[in-house]
Amino acid sequence: MDDNNDKWIDETKRIMRERKITQQELADRLGITRGALGHWLTGKRIPRYESICAMSRILGVPVTQLTEPDVSHAVIKRIGD
């Protein structure tokens, strides 16, 4: 995992703790498995930008709170894969 992933992952985990949202609850609302979300939150996989946008809506924060310019670049690059 690199620093770009660390930033959005750390912020997502922080918000989840603050709002008492479990991985299972977030995964259910995203329509994915808890395992898939776990891979995102450990840096094993990078979610598509659309998924980060959906997470931001569910968590009630602007997408920019989860992403920074360097993180957005890494995620947007993944969309083209």
C-alpha positions, 0 to 999 in steps of 0.5 A: 500500500502506498501513501496515496491509498493510506490517506483515503483509507485512513479517512474512511476508517476514521469516519466509519468509527466516528459514525459507528458504521461497520464494514458489513453495514457499509458493504451492504449499502454499497451492494458489495461483499464485506470481503471486497470492502475489506480489500479496499480498506487494507489497500489490497485493491483500489476501488473505482472512483464511482465507488468512492463517490458512493462511499462519500454519499453514504458516509455523508461527507464530500468526496473531496474529504475522502480523496486528495488530488494525488489520491484521485489521480491514482483512482481515476487511473484505475478506471481506465484499466 
